[in-house]
Amino acid sequence: MMMRTAMEQKVTRKRWLILISLIILLVGTFVYSVNAGFSKIPFADVVKTLVGQGSPQDTLIISQFRLPRIVVAVLVGAGLAVSGALLQAVSQNSLADPGILGINNGAGLAVMLYISYFPSTLDVPVMFMPLVGFVGAILTAFVVYGLSYSKQEGLLPNRLVLTGVAVSAAVAALMTLLTIRLDPENYQIVAEWLAGNIWASNWQYVFALLPWLLVLVTVAIFKIKTLDILGFGDQVATGLGIRTEKEKAILLIVAVALAAACVSVSGGIAFIGLIGPHIARRLVGSGHKWVLPISALIGALLLLVADTVGRMILQPSEIFAGIVVAVIGAPYFLYLLAKIK
């Protein structure tokens, strides 16, 4: 018993060390990213600006252009990673991801229609953007779920991924066709969205996204025990008193809403929801008490690094964060596929 307690304490210390290390890395990347761009600002001036003592020019560059984009990247990365962790738990498929399952493209299609038919709304009620994305994402999720569900066997994990890829491709093709009717200004926005650019980089979009994340992540946290029980399979979960279909429906809605809210302000960024939870489980095990926060930190760090690298590598031009993430995520996805027997 004493050996077991000592081992558990060691594991807990390791998990806390990983959590703290990721927070330090994220804060360090955050500070570094503030000065990543074409206009270089000395670090001392960056600090002065952050505490409210910077010059008007530095304040404009940092507070109105760079900080909102950095905050959006952190929030979107965390939200997509948590969404992926929930989807993988609900589907019991380690390859489940909002992008792979077509949820991102479903949200993107709805946002594209919103931009196309109501272009003036981009200027004022940005609070509607996550809601519009949610409608498209939830409709896509229902289609994928319905085509992957069997009355005899329930949700089929392998069919879920294959159906998601097919539906995602179909929605992406429809999005490409719709770009034909857009005017040049809105076409530019949509083209950047498709490439995974963090285009909504102002404080309005931060405040539009933040309430969704706070509410949905809070719901996910309250469902941690349910997530752990669902990992034992439907029969065991039912035996322990869990109403599996109801709980899966709630968790699916939370995951879809998270992905939709994030995608509506960030563009078509894939693989974050796949990579974040996978790395988290390798670091801290399968318990969602640790998987959810570690996934969120990894997702936030990954997208912030991708956006920072994209802004620095071809100055004054930039490579969109979605492209940088895809360069990392696609080989990792192939690696996971190769491991499945």
Residue pairs with C-beta under 8 A, 6 or more apart in sequence:
11 285
14 284
15 283
15 284
15 290
15 294
18 283
18 284
18 294
19 290
19 293
19 294
19 297
22 294
22 297
22 298
22 301
23 297
25 301
26 74
26 297
26 300
26 301
26 304
29 301
29 304
29 305
29 308
30 70
30 74
30 304
31 46
32 308
33 66
33 70
33 304
33 307
33 308
34 41
34 46
34 50
34 62
34 66
34 67
34 70
35 41
35 43
35 46
36 66
36 308
36 311
36 312
37 61
37 66
37 311
37 312
37 315
38 315
38 316
39 61
41 49
41 58
41 61
41 62
45 54
45 55
45 58
46 54
46 58
46 62
48 54
48 58
49 55
49 58
49 59
49 62
49 63
50 62
54 62
64 202
64 203
65 201
68 201
68 202
68 203
68 205
68 206
69 198
69 201
69 307
70 304
70 307
71 206
72 198
72 200
72 201
72 205
72 206
72 209
72 265
72 266
73 198
73 266
73 300
73 303
73 304
73 307
73 321
74 300
74 303
74 304
75 206
75 209
75 210
75 213
75 262
75 300
76 198
76 209
76 262
76 263
76 265
76 266
76 269
76 272
76 303
77 272
77 276
77 299
77 300
77 301
77 302
77 303
77 304
78 213
78 217
78 296
78 297
78 299
78 300
79 209
79 212
79 213
79 216
79 217
79 258
79 259
79 261
79 262
79 296
79 299
80 98
80 258
80 259
80 262
80 263
80 269
80 272
80 273
80 276
80 299
80 303
81 272
81 273
81 275
81 276
81 277
81 280
81 295
81 296
81 298
81 299
81 300
81 302
82 217
82 220
82 255
82 258
82 292
82 295
82 296
82 299
83 98
83 103
83 255
83 256
83 258
83 259
83 262
83 273
84 96
84 97
84 98
84 255
84 272
84 273
84 274
84 276
84 277
84 295
84 299
85 273
85 276
85 277
85 280
85 288
85 291
85 292
85 295
86 220
86 227
86 251
86 252
86 254
86 255
86 258
87 96
87 97
87 98
87 101
87 252
87 255
87 273
88 94
88 95
88 96
88 97
88 277
89 227
89 230
89 231
89 251
89 288
90 96
90 230
90 248
90 251
90 252
90 255
91 155
91 157
91 160
92 155
92 157
92 230
92 231
92 233
93 157
93 158
93 160
93 161
94 278
94 336
95 161
95 274
95 333
95 336
95 337
95 340
96 157
96 160
96 161
96 164
96 273
96 274
97 270
97 271
97 273
97 274
98 104
98 137
98 255
98 256
98 259
98 263
98 270
98 273
99 105
99 168
99 268
99 269
99 270
99 271
99 272
99 273
99 274
100 161
100 164
100 165
100 168
100 270
100 274
100 333
101 141
101 144
101 160
101 161
101 164
101 167
101 168
102 140
102 141
102 143
102 144
102 164
102 165
102 167
102 168
102 171
103 137
103 140
103 141
103 144
103 255
103 256
103 259
103 260
103 263
104 137
104 168
104 259
104 263
104 268
104 269
104 270
105 140
105 168
105 171
105 172
105 175
105 268
106 136
106 137
106 138
106 139
106 140
106 141
106 167
106 171
106 260
107 133
107 134
107 136
107 137
107 140
107 259
107 260
107 263
107 264
108 133
108 136
108 171
108 175
108 193
108 194
108 263
108 267
108 268
109 136
109 140
109 171
109 174
109 175
109 178
110 132
110 133
110 135
110 136
110 137
111 129
111 132
111 133
111 136
111 193
111 263
111 264
112 175
112 178
112 179
112 190
112 193
113 136
113 178
114 121
114 128
114 129
114 132
115 122
115 182
115 186
115 189
115 190
116 178
116 181
116 182
116 186
119 183
119 185
119 186
121 128
122 189
126 200
126 204
126 205
126 208
127 207
127 208
129 200
129 205
129 208
129 264
129 265
130 208
130 209
130 212
130 260
130 261
130 264
130 265
132 264
133 260
133 261
133 263
133 264
134 256
134 257
134 260
134 261
136 260
137 256
137 257
137 259
137 260
137 263
138 253
138 256
138 257
138 260
140 167
140 171
141 252
141 256
143 167
144 160
144 163
144 164
144 167
145 155
145 160
145 252
147 159
147 163
147 167
148 155
148 156
148 159
148 160
148 163
148 164
149 155
149 156
150 156
154 234
155 248
175 190
175 194
176 194
179 187
179 190
179 191
182 190
189 199
192 199
192 267
192 320
193 199
193 267
193 268
194 267
194 268
195 267
195 268
195 320
195 322
195 323
196 266
196 267
196 268
196 269
196 270
196 320
196 321
196 322
196 323
196 325
196 326
197 267
197 320
197 321
197 322
198 265
198 266
198 267
198 307
198 320
198 321
199 265
199 266
199 267
200 264
200 265
200 266
205 265
208 265
209 261
209 262
209 264
209 265
212 257
212 258
212 261
213 258
213 261
213 262
216 254
216 257
216 258
216 261
217 258
217 292
217 296
219 250
219 254
220 251
220 254
220 258
220 292
221 292
223 247
223 250
223 251
223 254
224 288
224 289
224 292
226 242
226 247
226 251
227 251
227 288
228 286
228 287
228 288
228 289
229 236
229 237
229 240
229 242
230 237
230 242
230 244
230 247
230 248
231 286
234 244
237 244
237 247
238 244
259 273
262 269
263 269
266 303
266 321
267 320
267 322
268 322
269 303
269 321
269 322
269 325
270 322
270 325
270 326
270 329
271 325
271 326
271 328
271 329
271 330
271 332
271 333
272 299
272 302
272 303
272 325
272 329
273 299
274 329
274 332
274 333
274 336
275 298
275 299
275 302
275 328
275 329
275 332
276 295
276 296
276 298
276 299
276 302
277 291
277 295
278 332
278 336
279 294
279 295
279 298
280 290
280 291
280 294
280 295
280 298
281 291
283 294
284 290
284 291
284 294
285 291
302 325
302 328
303 321
303 325
306 321
306 322
306 324
306 325
306 328
307 321
307 324
309 319
309 324
310 318
310 319
310 320
310 321
310 323
310 324
311 318
313 319
